[in-house]
Amino acid sequence: MSLHAQQSKYQATWQSLETYKVPDWFRDAKFGIFIHWGVYSVPAFGSEWYPRKMYQKDSKEYKHHIETYGTEDTFGYKNFIPMFKAEKFNADKWVALFKKAGAKYVVPVAEHHDGFAMYNTALSKWNAVNMSPHRDVVGEIAEAAKKQGLIFGVSSHRIEHWWFMNGGRAFNSDVNDSAYADFYGPATVEDAWDTTGNKPPISTEYMNDWLMRDIELVDKYHPQLFWFDWWIEQKEMEPYRKSFAAYYYNKGLEWNKGVVLNYKNKSYPDDAAVLDLERGKLSGIRNPAWQTDDAIGNNSWGYAQGNTFKSVQYVVTNLVDIVSKNGNLLLNIGPKPDGIITDEETNVLLGTGKWLNVNGEAIYGTRPWKIFGEGPTQSASGSFADQKIPFTAKDIRFTTKGKIVYAITLGIPKEAISIKALSSSSGNGKIASVKLLGSNVVIKWKQNDDALIIKPLIAYPSTNAAAYKITFAE
């Protein structure tokens, strides 16, 4: 029976939208790739917020821009577009790399705060098909994902464009040139960060444009995941948020495919969509499912010179931590303007894939156990909360699949592992066997009143973390 036959149509009300169920594909996938790629990769300075900060006189980007390109009235952000050539972009190679990394879904940024659409839109001439690089980037990635069996999604950051370029209003810049109002505008000058309701609300025209662009993305590319950045939580956006969710969920029913809508902050009720935390995570298990979006790059989501990068160890152990708490990890890369993915990011992706190739059984298709884990290292919690204290082999995370429990050490053990939650007195059952994923070596272990004790090996089948498969006596 199809989803359409089983589920009545969604209405644009919270009561109706809260009947939404997160599809199994998302809960099983655990790991996806986010892609921040756009015109901002050309200046490659600071971060993907260069287009905003180059118009702010107190910023390093403003100084750099004038020294490198000239004043903003003669060389504005629009002048970078012809330099965004993407001559080495190959969507099939990208997706093949993501697949090798162990990712199950891919989410390119369809439009970032800068207002330049990376897809074939009929609603703005400022797009990657009509202008350089003259390619439907989103469409090519969608096709490559379909061919190689990855779930395809998109993200929209369009709402922040309402104010994103407003620094250019304060002085003689091309933001004030009416010839480019359809690109830089509206560039509203009110305080963009004031959400108290004291400032003028977003215009109806702009919110309608936001909704139409999102619907266009759904209709053209059939994404099974749609990711929204922050700021859609503005009070006046509530009817539009509801309308989009109902439209999108009904399209999922029409396609007979489960779809996922990601949001930040308080944009949607807990059960109406899937919460996403930027560069952060949770301290414990959350029901319903949730997601972290994080970047391999520490300083910028897009390509930027001087960016530093996370290690494979960081990515793997935090992926395990997130999955143990009922979350997914959407890991971002920022390709160069020619379409080449940096060596640093490539190496992290391949290293993560190497670990998942051995230990994926303990990740994919799993669900949280009774507790997420144990160990001495405190987990970071909340948005913008990096795991500054590294996990160790004494930190254990649990996942489960059927009657099997997986115990994953967030480091390679050099001494005996002691797992208190699996002691004979814990009430969790008598253990029948303990196996190490990726190894045929017989594991020496004992279960006593205090803990499950597992002796270390001289060599392990993978680096970064060790995953033990634990079965219980009937």
PERAPE-V195002 format. One record per residue. N is the residue number from 1. OMEGA is omega in radians with two decimals (* if undefined). D_LAST is the distance of its C-alpha to the last C-alpha in whole Angstrom. Layout:
n = (N	N)
omega = (OMEGA	OMEGA)
d_last = (D_LAST	D_LAST)
This chain:
n = (1	2	3	4	5	6	7	8	9	10	11	12	13	14	15	16	17	18	19	20	21	22	23	24	25	26	27	28	29	30	31	32	33	34	35	36	37	38	39	40	41	42	43	44	45	46	47	48	49	50	51	52	53	54	55	56	57	58	59	60	61	62	63	64	65	66	67	68	69	70	71	72	73	74	75	76	77	78	79	80	81	82	83	84	85	86	87	88	89	90	91	92	93	94	95	96	97	98	99	100	101	102	103	104	105	106	107	108	109	110	111	112	113	114	115	116	117	118	119	120	121	122	123	124	125	126	127	128	129	130	131	132	133	134	135	136	137	138	139	140	141	142	143	144	145	146	147	148	149	150	151	152	153	154	155	156	157	158	159	160	161	162	163	164	165	166	167	168	169	170	171	172	173	174	175	176	177	178	179	180	181	182	183	184	185	186	187	188	189	190	191	192	193	194	195	196	197	198	199	200	201	202	203	204	205	206	207	208	209	210	211	212	213	214	215	216	217	218	219	220	221	222	223	224	225	226	227	228	229	230	231	232	233	234	235	236	237	238	239	240	241	242	243	244	245	246	247	248	249	250	251	252	253	254	255	256	257	258	259	260	261	262	263	264	265	266	267	268	269	270	271	272	273	274	275	276	277	278	279	280	281	282	283	284	285	286	287	288	289	290	291	292	293	294	295	296	297	298	299	300	301	302	303	304	305	306	307	308	309	310	311	312	313	314	315	316	317	318	319	320	321	322	323	324	325	326	327	328	329	330	331	332	333	334	335	336	337	338	339	340	341	342	343	344	345	346	347	348	349	350	351	352	353	354	355	356	357	358	359	360	361	362	363	364	365	366	367	368	369	370	371	372	373	374	375	376	377	378	379	380	381	382	383	384	385	386	387	388	389	390	391	392	393	394	395	396	397	398	399	400	401	402	403	404	405	406	407	408	409	410	411	412	413	414	415	416	417	418	419	420	421	422	423	424	425	426	427	428	429	430	431	432	433	434	435	436	437	438	439	440	441	442	443	444	445	446	447	448	449	450	451	452	453	454	455	456	457	458	459	460	461	462	463	464	465	466	467	468	469	470	471	472	473	474)
omega = (-3.09	3.05	-3.09	-3.12	-3.08	-2.95	3.06	-3.09	3.06	3.04	-3.12	3.06	3.13	-3.13	3.13	-3.07	3.13	3.01	3.13	3.07	3.11	-3.09	-3.12	-3.09	-3.13	-3.12	3.14	-2.96	3.06	-2.94	3.10	3.13	3.08	-3.12	3.00	-3.11	-3.12	-3.09	-3.13	3.08	-3.13	3.07	3.03	-3.09	3.12	-3.12	3.10	3.04	3.09	-3.11	3.05	-2.99	3.10	3.10	3.11	-2.93	-3.12	-3.05	3.07	3.11	3.11	3.14	3.13	-3.08	-3.12	-3.14	-3.03	-3.00	-3.07	-3.08	-3.01	3.07	3.13	3.10	3.13	-3.12	-3.14	-3.09	3.06	-3.03	3.13	-3.13	3.13	-2.95	3.07	-3.00	3.14	-3.14	3.11	-3.06	-3.14	3.12	3.09	-3.06	3.08	3.09	-3.13	3.12	3.10	3.10	-3.14	3.14	-3.14	3.07	-3.07	-3.02	3.04	3.03	3.14	3.06	3.12	-3.09	-3.05	3.08	3.12	-3.07	-3.13	-3.09	-3.06	-3.11	3.06	-3.01	3.10	3.07	-3.10	-3.12	-2.99	3.09	-3.11	-3.13	3.13	0.29	-3.14	3.11	3.06	-3.06	3.13	3.14	3.14	3.11	3.11	-3.13	3.13	3.12	3.14	-3.13	-3.03	2.99	3.04	3.05	-3.09	3.06	3.07	2.99	3.06	3.08	-2.99	-2.99	-3.11	3.11	3.09	-3.10	-2.87	-3.06	-2.98	3.08	-3.14	3.08	-2.96	-3.11	-3.09	3.13	-3.13	3.04	-3.13	3.13	-3.07	3.13	-3.09	-3.11	-3.13	3.06	-3.07	-3.05	0.07	3.11	-3.08	-2.99	3.10	-3.12	-3.05	-3.02	-3.12	-3.13	-3.09	-3.11	-3.13	-3.12	3.12	-3.12	3.06	-3.08	3.09	-3.14	-3.10	3.13	3.05	3.10	3.08	-3.11	-3.13	3.13	3.13	3.12	3.10	3.11	3.13	-3.07	-3.07	-2.94	3.10	3.13	3.07	3.02	3.10	-2.99	3.08	3.02	-3.14	3.06	3.02	-3.13	3.11	-3.02	-3.08	3.14	-3.02	3.13	-3.12	3.06	3.13	-3.09	-3.14	-3.12	3.13	3.13	-3.08	-3.14	3.09	3.04	3.07	3.08	3.14	3.14	-3.03	3.12	3.08	3.14	-3.08	3.06	3.13	3.12	3.06	3.05	-3.06	-3.07	-3.14	2.99	-3.05	-3.03	-3.04	-3.12	-3.06	3.14	3.07	3.11	-3.14	3.10	-3.12	3.11	-3.10	-3.10	-3.12	-3.13	3.06	2.94	0.22	-3.12	-3.12	-3.11	2.94	2.88	-3.11	-3.12	2.99	3.08	-3.11	-2.99	-3.08	3.04	3.06	3.12	3.10	3.10	3.14	3.09	3.02	-2.93	3.07	3.12	3.02	3.13	3.13	-3.07	-3.10	-3.07	3.10	3.01	3.14	3.14	-3.12	-3.13	3.14	-3.10	3.07	-3.12	2.99	3.04	3.01	-2.96	-3.01	2.94	3.11	-3.10	3.07	-3.09	3.10	3.11	3.10	3.05	-3.05	3.10	-3.10	-3.14	3.10	-3.12	3.10	3.11	-3.12	3.10	3.09	3.11	3.11	3.12	-3.12	3.12	3.11	-2.93	-3.06	3.11	-3.12	-3.09	-3.06	3.05	-3.13	3.04	3.11	3.04	-3.13	3.06	-3.10	-3.11	3.10	3.12	-2.99	-3.01	3.14	3.12	2.98	-3.11	3.10	3.09	3.14	-3.13	3.09	3.06	-3.03	3.06	-3.07	3.02	3.13	3.12	3.10	3.08	-3.06	3.02	-3.09	2.90	-3.12	3.10	-3.03	3.14	-3.11	3.02	3.04	3.06	-3.03	3.09	-3.06	3.13	3.13	-3.05	3.04	3.08	-3.07	3.10	3.13	-3.09	-3.05	-3.07	-3.13	3.08	3.13	-3.13	-3.06	-3.09	-3.11	3.03	3.10	-3.09	3.12	-3.12	3.06	3.12	3.09	-3.14	3.12	-3.08	3.04	-3.14	3.10	-3.11	3.08	-3.07	3.01	3.12	3.10	-3.08	-3.05	-3.02	2.85	-3.14	3.12	3.13	-3.13	3.05	3.05	-3.14	-3.13	-3.08	3.11	3.08	3.04	-3.09	-3.14	-3.08	-3.14	3.12	-3.01	3.08	-3.05	3.08	-3.14	*)
d_last = (35	37	37	40	40	37	38	42	44	44	47	48	47	44	43	42	41	39	37	36	33	32	31	28	30	31	28	26	30	30	33	36	40	43	46	49	52	56	59	58	57	61	62	59	60	58	55	55	57	60	62	62	63	65	67	67	70	68	65	65	64	68	69	68	69	72	73	71	72	74	75	72	75	76	73	70	66	67	69	66	65	67	65	62	62	58	60	57	54	52	49	47	47	46	43	42	42	40	37	37	37	33	35	34	37	40	43	46	49	51	54	54	56	59	59	59	57	55	55	57	58	61	62	63	65	63	61	60	61	64	65	64	61	62	58	56	53	51	51	51	48	46	47	46	42	42	43	40	38	38	38	41	42	45	46	50	51	55	55	56	59	60	62	60	64	66	67	69	71	73	75	77	74	73	70	74	75	75	74	71	70	67	66	66	66	66	65	66	67	66	63	60	58	59	57	58	60	63	64	65	62	61	63	62	63	61	58	59	59	56	54	56	55	51	52	54	51	48	51	52	48	46	43	40	40	43	43	46	47	48	51	51	50	53	54	56	54	51	53	53	49	48	50	49	45	46	48	45	42	44	45	41	41	44	42	39	37	35	38	37	40	40	42	43	44	44	46	43	41	37	36	39	38	36	38	39	40	42	42	39	36	34	32	29	27	29	28	30	30	33	35	37	40	41	43	43	47	47	51	51	49	52	53	56	57	56	53	50	46	43	41	38	36	37	36	33	32	33	31	28	29	30	27	25	27	27	30	32	34	38	39	43	46	49	51	55	58	58	54	53	50	50	49	47	45	45	43	41	40	39	38	35	34	34	31	30	30	28	25	26	22	21	24	25	23	21	21	21	18	19	21	23	24	25	28	32	34	34	34	37	37	39	42	44	42	41	39	41	39	37	34	32	30	29	28	24	24	20	19	16	16	13	10	12	14	17	19	23	26	29	31	30	29	32	30	27	24	23	21	21	19	16	17	14	17	16	14	12	9	8	9	8	12	15	17	21	22	25	24	24	24	21	21	21	19	18	16	18	19	21	20	18	21	21	24	27	28	32	32	29	29	31	33	32	29	26	22	19	16	13	9	6	4	0)
